[in-house]
Amino acid sequence: GIDLSIRCGRGRIPGRVSVQLFEEHVFPVASPDLAREIGRGDPARLLKFPLINDSDASAWRAWFAAQDIDYRPRPQDRRFEDYNLVLGAAEHGLGIALARPPMTEDQLKSGRIIAADERIVLSPISYWLDRPIGRPRAAAAELARRIAAQAGLAAEKIEDFIAAEQ
C-alpha cells in the first residue's frame, strides 16, 4: 500500500489521516505580448481574454470573487488536465493563467510569462500530506517529518499527524 501521499486539494479525505502542508496564493500571468495588450486597471478587463485553467476552475472563481466579480467558465476559456500544459498555453499567448508559485518560478524568472495583474489571492486549493488510518511505519513517520520540515510545518502538527489514529 501507499504509506504517504502529497496532494493538492480542498481538505481532508475520509478514511485517511491528513495534515495541511501549505496554502497556495495565485495571480494572473500571460505571455509578455498578451500582458501588454491586457494592460493595467480594472480586474474585469481580464474577462475580455480567454482564461486558462487545469481541470478545476475554482482558483479563477476565488480570484474574481476577491475582486467582487462573479466568474463562471465560458466557452472561450481553455482547460487542460495538466498544469504544465496550462503554463505552456500561457507562454504561447493562448490566454491568461493563474501562477501557482513555486511551480511557475522558472517561467517567471525567464520572462516567458509575466504578471498580468498585481492582485494576489489565496487559492481554495492547498497542499496536504495524507496517510492511511493506523500507526505509520517508522520509515514513513521519518519521511513525514522531513517533508513537514521542508514545508515549514510546525513540529507539533506533524507529530499530531503521525500519532493520529483516524
N, CA and C of each residue as an Amber inpcrd file, in Angstrom:
protein
   498
   0.8080000  -1.1910000   0.0000000   0.0000000   0.0000000   0.0000000
   0.8540000   1.2580000   0.0000000   0.1890000   2.3620000   0.0140000
   0.8420000   3.6720000   0.0000000   0.9570000   4.1680000   1.4350000
   2.1850000   4.4580000   1.8620000   2.4140000   4.9440000   3.2250000
   2.0980000   6.4210000   3.3790000   2.4790000   7.2360000   2.3920000
   2.2740000   8.6860000   2.4210000   1.9480000   9.1720000   1.0250000
   1.1610000  10.2270000   0.9510000   0.9300000  10.8790000  -0.3410000
   0.8490000  12.3830000  -0.1200000   1.2730000  13.1210000  -1.1270000
   1.1440000  14.5790000  -1.1310000   0.1650000  14.9060000  -2.2440000
  -0.8110000  15.7420000  -1.9390000  -1.8120000  16.0710000  -2.9500000
  -2.2360000  17.5240000  -2.8310000  -2.7890000  18.0110000  -3.9230000
  -3.4640000  19.3110000  -3.9340000  -4.9340000  19.0140000  -3.7080000
  -5.5660000  19.7890000  -2.8520000  -6.9750000  19.5400000  -2.6230000
  -7.6030000  20.5620000  -1.7080000  -8.8540000  20.2870000  -1.3600000
  -9.6430000  21.2270000  -0.5640000  -9.7540000  20.8430000   0.9020000
  -9.1810000  19.7680000   1.3180000  -9.2960000  19.4050000   2.7230000
  -9.0110000  17.9440000   2.9520000  -9.3870000  17.5050000   4.1150000
  -9.1400000  16.1180000   4.4990000  -9.9850000  15.1660000   3.6500000
  -9.4740000  13.9430000   3.5130000 -10.1720000  12.8980000   2.7630000
 -10.6840000  11.8610000   3.7610000 -11.9560000  11.4950000   3.6810000
 -12.4690000  10.4550000   4.5830000 -11.6500000   9.1660000   4.4440000
 -11.3760000   8.5440000   5.5690000 -10.6310000   7.2910000   5.5520000
  -9.1280000   7.4670000   5.5050000  -8.6490000   8.6920000   5.5860000
  -7.2070000   8.9820000   5.5860000  -6.9130000   9.9590000   6.7220000
  -5.6760000   9.9780000   7.1680000  -5.2090000  10.9810000   8.1210000
  -4.5090000  12.0450000   7.2890000  -4.8600000  13.3120000   7.4800000
  -4.3390000  14.3960000   6.6390000  -3.8450000  15.5550000   7.4830000
  -2.8340000  16.2400000   6.9670000  -2.3620000  17.4880000   7.5620000
  -2.0470000  18.4520000   6.4160000  -2.4460000  19.6990000   6.5920000
  -2.1770000  20.7050000   5.5610000  -0.7060000  21.1060000   5.6310000
  -0.0060000  20.9760000   4.4980000   1.3990000  21.3690000   4.4350000
   1.5410000  22.8710000   4.2330000   0.8380000  23.4040000   3.2230000
   0.8700000  24.8480000   2.9900000  -0.2480000  25.2510000   2.0510000
  -0.5540000  26.5410000   2.0940000  -1.5780000  27.1160000   1.2210000
  -0.9240000  27.5850000  -0.0730000  -1.7750000  27.9610000  -1.0080000
  -1.2940000  28.4290000  -2.3020000  -1.9260000  29.7860000  -2.6040000
  -1.1010000  30.7360000  -3.0060000  -1.5780000  32.0550000  -3.4360000
  -1.3610000  32.1590000  -4.9420000  -2.3260000  32.7390000  -5.6440000
  -2.2780000  32.7700000  -7.1060000  -2.4370000  34.1940000  -7.6290000
  -1.9000000  34.4120000  -8.8290000  -2.0750000  35.6930000  -9.5170000
  -2.0370000  35.4520000 -11.0200000  -2.7090000  36.3080000 -11.8100000
  -2.7880000  36.1140000 -13.2580000  -1.4470000  36.3530000 -13.9600000
  -1.1460000  35.4850000 -14.9210000   0.0590000  35.6060000 -15.7450000
  -0.3010000  35.3660000 -17.2070000   0.5440000  35.9000000 -18.0740000
   0.3540000  35.7240000 -19.5170000   1.7020000  35.8880000 -20.1970000
   1.7220000  35.6280000 -21.4870000   2.9300000  35.9080000 -22.2600000
   3.1800000  37.4150000 -22.2090000   4.4240000  37.8490000 -22.3880000
   4.6910000  39.2940000 -22.3510000   3.8430000  40.0900000 -23.3440000
   3.6680000  39.5810000 -24.5630000   2.8680000  40.3090000 -25.5590000
   1.4110000  40.4300000 -25.1220000   0.8430000  39.3360000 -24.6480000
  -0.5490000  39.3790000 -24.2110000  -0.6960000  40.2530000 -22.9610000
   0.2450000  40.1790000 -22.0420000   0.1750000  41.0080000 -20.8290000
   0.1850000  42.4910000 -21.1870000   0.9800000  42.8610000 -22.1820000
   0.9860000  44.2730000 -22.6260000  -0.3710000  44.6530000 -23.2140000
  -0.9640000  43.7500000 -23.9850000  -2.2850000  44.0110000 -24.5680000
  -3.3540000  44.1380000 -23.4710000  -3.2590000  43.3170000 -22.4440000
  -4.2130000  43.3560000 -21.3300000  -4.1010000  44.6740000 -20.5760000
  -2.8830000  45.1270000 -20.3610000  -2.6560000  46.3840000 -19.6480000
  -2.9720000  46.2840000 -18.1710000  -3.0590000  47.4310000 -17.5200000
  -3.3440000  47.5040000 -16.0810000  -4.7060000  48.1370000 -15.8740000
  -5.2880000  47.9300000 -14.6950000  -6.5580000  48.5760000 -14.3930000
  -7.5580000  47.6490000 -13.7540000  -8.8050000  47.8430000 -14.1070000
  -9.9280000  47.1090000 -13.5490000  -9.7470000  45.6000000 -13.7770000
  -9.9140000  44.7790000 -12.7390000  -9.7280000  43.3400000 -12.9240000
 -10.6900000  42.7170000 -13.9370000 -11.8380000  43.3400000 -14.1740000
 -12.7980000  42.8070000 -15.1490000 -12.2200000  42.7930000 -16.5610000
 -11.1640000  43.5740000 -16.8050000 -10.5550000  43.6010000 -18.1440000
 -10.0330000  42.2230000 -18.5480000  -9.6920000  41.3830000 -17.5720000
  -9.1950000  40.0500000 -17.8790000 -10.2530000  39.1960000 -18.5680000
 -11.5220000  39.5010000 -18.3330000 -12.6070000  38.7200000 -18.9300000
 -12.7510000  38.9580000 -20.4320000 -12.0120000  39.9080000 -20.9750000
 -12.0160000  40.1260000 -22.4260000 -11.1420000  39.1070000 -23.1440000
 -10.4140000  38.2890000 -22.3730000  -9.4560000  37.3380000 -22.9270000
  -9.7830000  35.9290000 -22.4350000  -9.3320000  34.9080000 -23.1740000
  -9.5310000  33.5370000 -22.6860000  -8.7510000  33.3160000 -21.3870000
  -9.3750000  32.6490000 -20.4560000  -8.7130000  32.2600000 -19.2140000
  -8.3510000  30.7850000 -19.3240000  -7.1980000  30.4300000 -18.7990000
  -6.7010000  29.0570000 -18.8930000  -6.6570000  28.4690000 -17.4870000
  -7.1540000  27.2620000 -17.3500000  -7.0620000  26.5820000 -16.0600000
  -6.8670000  25.0930000 -16.2660000  -6.5380000  24.4160000 -15.1650000
  -6.4770000  22.9630000 -15.2300000  -7.8990000  22.4340000 -15.0390000
  -8.0420000  21.2230000 -14.5950000  -9.3760000  20.6200000 -14.5170000
 -10.2960000  21.2870000 -13.5050000  -9.7720000  22.1970000 -12.7010000
 -10.5560000  22.8430000 -11.6510000 -10.4570000  24.3590000 -11.7950000
 -11.5780000  25.0040000 -12.0700000 -11.5960000  26.4650000 -12.2480000
 -11.8240000  27.2150000 -10.9360000 -11.7650000  26.5190000  -9.7980000
 -12.0720000  27.1700000  -8.5180000 -11.0950000  28.2860000  -8.1720000
  -9.8510000  28.1890000  -8.6020000  -8.8970000  29.2670000  -8.3030000
  -9.2820000  30.5390000  -9.0500000  -9.7430000  30.4060000 -10.3020000
 -10.2270000  31.5900000 -11.0270000 -11.4700000  32.1580000 -10.3390000
 -12.3840000  31.2900000  -9.9150000 -13.5700000  31.7830000  -9.2060000
 -13.1620000  32.5420000  -7.9470000 -12.1860000  32.0090000  -7.2020000
 -11.7190000  32.6780000  -5.9760000 -11.0450000  34.0010000  -6.2980000
 -10.2420000  34.0240000  -7.3740000  -9.5410000  35.2640000  -7.7350000
 -10.5570000  36.3540000  -8.0850000 -11.5320000  36.0180000  -8.9240000
 -12.5390000  37.0170000  -9.3000000 -13.4440000  37.3720000  -8.1200000
 -13.7900000  36.4080000  -7.2780000 -14.6280000  36.6990000  -6.1050000
 -13.9380000  37.7090000  -5.1920000 -12.6240000  37.6120000  -5.0660000
 -11.8790000  38.5790000  -4.2470000 -11.9390000  39.9870000  -4.8420000
 -12.2880000  40.0740000  -6.1250000 -12.4350000  41.3700000  -6.8010000
 -13.9140000  41.7520000  -6.9370000 -14.7900000  41.0150000  -6.2440000
 -16.2500000  41.2250000  -6.3040000 -16.8160000  41.0280000  -7.7040000
 -16.2810000  40.0360000  -8.4080000 -16.7540000  39.6950000  -9.7540000
 -17.1650000  38.2260000  -9.7440000 -18.3640000  37.9420000 -10.2540000
 -18.8320000  36.5620000 -10.3580000 -18.2580000  35.9590000 -11.6330000
 -17.5170000  34.8680000 -11.5120000 -16.9280000  34.2150000 -12.6770000
 -17.4580000  32.7970000 -12.7950000 -17.8330000  32.4540000 -14.0050000
 -18.1670000  31.0830000 -14.3580000 -17.4160000  30.7750000 -15.6540000
 -16.8730000  29.5500000 -15.7780000 -16.1640000  29.2070000 -17.0120000
 -17.0180000  29.4820000 -18.2460000 -16.3440000  29.9710000 -19.2910000
 -17.0200000  30.3630000 -20.5280000 -16.5010000  29.5210000 -21.6930000
 -17.2250000  29.4960000 -22.8090000 -16.7790000  28.6960000 -23.9590000
 -15.3870000  29.0850000 -24.4650000 -15.0130000  30.3600000 -24.3880000
 -13.7110000  30.7900000 -24.9060000 -12.5550000  30.4480000 -23.9640000
 -12.8600000  30.0620000 -22.7300000 -11.8020000  29.6860000 -21.7950000
 -11.2340000  28.3290000 -22.1860000  -9.9970000  28.0890000 -21.7740000
  -9.3110000  26.8520000 -22.1550000  -8.9900000  26.0400000 -20.9100000
  -9.1940000  24.7350000 -21.0210000  -8.9640000  23.8390000 -19.8910000
  -8.0180000  22.7240000 -20.3020000  -7.0260000  22.4760000 -19.4600000
  -6.0740000  21.3870000 -19.6700000  -6.0220000  20.5510000 -18.3950000
  -5.7680000  19.2790000 -18.5240000  -5.7290000  18.3990000 -17.3550000
  -4.4130000  18.4980000 -16.5940000  -3.3890000  19.0590000 -17.1970000
  -2.0650000  19.1140000 -16.5830000  -1.6200000  20.5700000 -16.4570000
  -1.1230000  20.9540000 -15.2840000  -0.7350000  22.3490000 -15.0680000
   0.4240000  22.7740000 -15.9730000   1.3140000  21.8530000 -16.3520000
   2.3900000  22.2040000 -17.2830000   1.8250000  22.6390000 -18.6360000
   0.7370000  22.0220000 -19.0620000   0.0870000  22.4280000 -20.3110000
  -0.5600000  23.8010000 -20.1600000  -1.1120000  24.0790000 -18.9780000
  -1.6780000  25.4040000 -18.6920000  -0.5940000  26.4610000 -18.8730000
   0.5730000  26.2260000 -18.2700000   1.6750000  27.1940000 -18.3790000
   2.1690000  27.3230000 -19.8160000   2.2670000  26.2080000 -20.5220000
   2.6940000  26.2550000 -21.9190000   1.7370000  27.0630000 -22.7740000
   0.4420000  26.8960000 -22.5430000  -0.5520000  27.6710000 -23.2940000
  -0.4150000  29.1580000 -22.9880000  -0.1890000  29.5040000 -21.7260000
   0.0020000  30.9170000 -21.3620000   1.2660000  31.4720000 -22.0100000
   2.3460000  30.7080000 -21.9940000   3.6020000  31.1440000 -22.6230000
   3.4090000  31.4510000 -24.1020000   2.5430000  30.6820000 -24.7590000
   2.3250000  30.8480000 -26.1980000   1.2080000  31.8340000 -26.5260000
   0.7490000  32.5750000 -25.5340000  -0.2140000  33.6390000 -25.7880000
  -1.6420000  33.1920000 -26.0030000  -1.9900000  31.9850000 -25.5510000
  -3.3400000  31.4700000 -25.7750000  -4.3500000  31.9580000 -24.7490000
  -3.8870000  32.7020000 -23.7500000  -4.7880000  33.2260000 -22.7350000
  -4.0460000  33.5450000 -21.4580000  -4.8230000  33.7520000 -20.4000000
  -4.2900000  34.1320000 -19.0960000  -4.4270000  32.9410000 -18.1520000
  -3.3500000  32.6180000 -17.4540000  -3.3630000  31.5380000 -16.4650000
  -3.1480000  32.1290000 -15.0800000  -3.3540000  31.3260000 -14.0690000
  -3.0230000  31.7360000 -12.7090000  -1.6940000  31.1080000 -12.3180000
  -0.7500000  31.9520000 -11.9080000   0.5410000  31.4590000 -11.4290000
   0.3400000  30.7870000 -10.0860000   0.9950000  29.6560000  -9.9210000
   0.9570000  28.9110000  -8.6670000   2.3910000  28.7460000  -8.1740000
   2.9320000  29.8060000  -7.5470000   4.3080000  29.6960000  -7.0450000
   4.3980000  28.5490000  -6.0340000   5.4720000  27.8180000  -5.9870000
   6.7240000  27.9790000  -6.7140000   6.7670000  27.2680000  -8.0650000
   5.6440000  26.6660000  -8.4970000   5.6530000  25.9150000  -9.7600000
   5.8950000  26.7910000 -10.9820000   5.7100000  28.0860000 -10.8630000
   5.8970000  28.9870000 -12.0010000   7.1970000  29.7860000 -11.9150000
   8.0130000  29.4870000 -10.9270000   9.2270000  30.2710000 -10.6860000
  10.1330000  30.3540000 -11.9170000  10.4140000  29.2260000 -12.5610000
  11.3110000  29.2260000 -13.7280000  10.7550000  30.0590000 -14.8770000
   9.4640000  29.9070000 -15.1700000   8.8600000  30.6500000 -16.2790000
   8.8540000  32.1530000 -15.9980000   8.5970000  32.5370000 -14.7470000
   8.5900000  33.9630000 -14.3960000   9.9980000  34.5500000 -14.4460000
  10.9800000  33.8260000 -13.9140000  12.3680000  34.3210000 -13.9320000
  12.8870000  34.4800000 -15.3530000  12.4980000  33.5620000 -16.2330000
  12.9780000  33.6120000 -17.6180000  12.2500000  34.6650000 -18.4480000
  11.1030000  35.1480000 -17.9500000  10.3210000  36.1260000 -18.7010000
   9.3820000  35.5120000 -19.7200000   9.2670000  34.1720000 -19.7400000
   8.3490000  33.5290000 -20.6920000   6.9000000  33.8670000 -20.3640000
   6.6200000  34.0700000 -19.0750000   5.3340000  34.6000000 -18.6340000
   5.6160000  35.7270000 -17.6470000   4.6840000  36.6730000 -17.5760000
   4.8180000  37.7790000 -16.6250000   3.4560000  38.0320000 -15.9790000
   3.4620000  38.7580000 -14.8800000   2.2040000  39.0680000 -14.1980000
   1.3140000  39.8930000 -15.1190000   0.0560000  39.4960000 -15.2170000
  -0.9320000  40.2500000 -15.9980000  -1.7950000  41.1150000 -15.0820000
  -1.6340000  40.9300000 -13.7830000  -2.3360000  41.7290000 -12.7800000
  -1.5780000  41.5470000 -11.4710000  -1.5600000  42.5830000 -10.6560000
  -0.7790000  42.5450000  -9.4140000  -1.5340000  41.9540000  -8.2290000
  -2.8140000  41.6650000  -8.3800000  -3.6180000  41.1780000  -7.2590000
  -3.3440000  39.6950000  -6.9950000  -2.9750000  39.3780000  -5.7550000
  -2.6660000  38.0080000  -5.3350000  -3.7740000  37.5420000  -4.3940000
  -4.2550000  36.3220000  -4.6200000  -5.4000000  35.7990000  -3.8700000
  -5.0720000  34.4040000  -3.3340000  -5.5930000  34.0970000  -2.1540000
  -5.4630000  32.7610000  -1.5880000  -6.3260000  31.7920000  -2.3950000
  -5.7190000  30.7370000  -2.8840000  -6.4450000  29.7170000  -3.6440000
  -7.2440000  28.8270000  -2.6930000  -8.3850000  28.2970000  -3.1550000
  -9.1190000  27.3370000  -2.3290000  -8.4070000  25.9830000  -2.2480000
  -7.4080000  25.7990000  -3.0840000  -6.6390000  24.5560000  -3.1200000
  -5.3850000  24.7320000  -2.2680000  -5.0640000  23.7240000  -1.4720000
  -3.8200000  23.7500000  -0.7120000  -3.1620000  22.3750000  -0.8150000
  -1.9840000  22.2500000  -0.2470000  -1.2060000  21.0130000  -0.3370000
  -1.3170000  20.2480000   0.9760000  -1.5550000  18.9560000   0.8610000
  -1.8200000  18.0960000   2.0060000  -0.9060000  16.8820000   1.9930000
  -0.5360000  16.4380000   3.1850000   0.1610000  15.1710000   3.3750000
  -0.8700000  14.2060000   3.9490000  -1.0360000  13.0610000   3.3160000
  -2.0290000  12.0630000   3.7240000  -1.3400000  10.7430000   4.0300000
  -1.9980000   9.9600000   4.8730000  -1.5560000   8.5880000   5.1440000
  -2.7780000   7.7550000   5.5080000  -2.6480000   6.4290000   5.4390000
  -3.7630000   5.5730000   5.8490000  -4.0070000   5.6860000   7.3560000
  -5.2120000   5.3460000   7.7670000  -5.5380000   5.2710000   9.1970000
  -4.7200000   4.1390000   9.8180000  -4.3070000   4.3270000  11.0520000
  -3.4990000   3.3310000  11.7520000  -2.1030000   3.8770000  12.0130000
  -1.3180000   3.1150000  12.6890000   0.0380000   3.5440000  13.0530000
   0.9520000   3.4670000  11.8300000   1.6270000   4.5710000  11.4530000
   2.5320000   4.5170000  10.2960000   3.8200000   3.7560000  10.6270000
   4.4130000   3.1700000   9.6000000   5.7190000   2.5290000   9.7770000
   6.7360000   3.6000000  10.1650000   7.8080000   3.2020000  10.8320000
   8.8320000   4.1460000  11.2990000   9.4320000   4.9340000  10.1340000
   9.6990000   4.2670000   9.0210000  10.2870000   4.9550000   7.8620000
   9.3220000   5.9980000   7.3010000   8.0250000   5.6870000   7.2940000
   7.0270000   6.6500000   6.8030000   6.9320000   7.8430000   7.7470000
   6.9950000   7.5870000   9.0500000   6.9470000   8.6810000  10.0270000
   8.1540000   9.6000000   9.8580000   9.3250000   9.0200000   9.6420000
  10.5300000   9.8430000   9.4610000  10.4380000  10.6620000   8.1720000
   9.9470000  10.0570000   7.1040000   9.7710000  10.7970000   5.8550000
   8.7580000  11.9210000   6.0400000   7.6830000  11.6630000   6.7600000
   6.6830000  12.7040000   7.0300000   7.3230000  13.8770000   7.7640000
   8.2010000  13.5910000   8.7150000   8.9010000  14.6670000   9.4380000
   9.7770000  15.4880000   8.4930000  10.4760000  14.8140000   7.5860000
  11.3470000  15.5410000   6.6360000  10.5210000  16.3990000   5.6860000
   9.4240000  15.8610000   5.1780000   8.5430000  16.6250000   4.2850000
   7.9850000  17.8340000   5.0230000   7.5270000  17.6210000   6.2450000
   6.9570000  18.7120000   7.0400000   7.9880000  19.8050000   7.2990000
   9.2180000  19.4160000   7.5850000  10.2750000  20.4100000   7.8220000
  10.5220000  21.2340000   6.5650000  10.5580000  20.5810000   5.4080000
  10.7520000  21.2970000   4.1410000   9.6080000  22.2720000   3.8750000
   8.4000000  21.8880000   4.2750000   7.2220000  22.7350000   4.0530000
   7.0820000  23.8180000   5.1200000   7.9190000  23.7670000   6.1590000
   7.8370000  24.7610000   7.2240000   6.7100000  24.4950000   8.2140000
   6.2540000  23.2620000   8.2810000   5.1670000  22.8980000   9.1850000
   5.7030000  22.7520000  10.6090000   4.9640000  23.2290000  11.5720000
   5.3640000  23.1330000  12.9810000   5.5220000  21.6680000  13.3840000
   6.5630000  21.3800000  14.1700000   6.8360000  20.0140000  14.6190000
   5.6330000  19.4240000  15.3510000   4.9410000  20.2340000  16.1210000
   3.7670000  19.7760000  16.8680000   2.6830000  19.2370000  15.9220000
   2.4770000  19.9170000  14.7970000   1.4400000  19.4790000  13.8480000
   1.7990000  18.1470000  13.2040000   3.0760000  17.9730000  12.8380000
   3.4420000  16.7170000  12.1820000   3.4160000  15.5670000  13.1850000
   3.7780000  15.8360000  14.4290000   3.7140000  14.7750000  15.4420000
   2.2630000  14.3720000  15.7010000   1.3510000  15.3380000  15.7000000
  -0.0790000  15.0160000  15.8250000  -0.5390000  14.1650000  14.6430000
  -0.0690000  14.4940000  13.4390000  -0.3950000  13.7360000  12.2240000
   0.1020000  12.2960000  12.3550000   1.3340000  12.1300000  12.8180000
   1.9170000  10.7890000  12.9470000   1.1880000   9.9740000  14.0130000
   0.8220000  10.6190000  15.1170000   0.1900000   9.9100000  16.2370000
  -1.3020000   9.6520000  16.0340000  -1.9420000  10.3930000  15.1390000
  -3.3970000  10.2740000  14.9570000  -3.7820000   8.8640000  14.5260000
  -4.8410000   8.3680000  15.1230000  -5.3460000   7.0360000  14.7630000
  -6.4280000   7.1210000  13.6970000  -7.0020000   8.3170000  13.5080000
  -8.0230000   8.4870000  12.4590000  -8.1300000   9.9170000  12.0300000
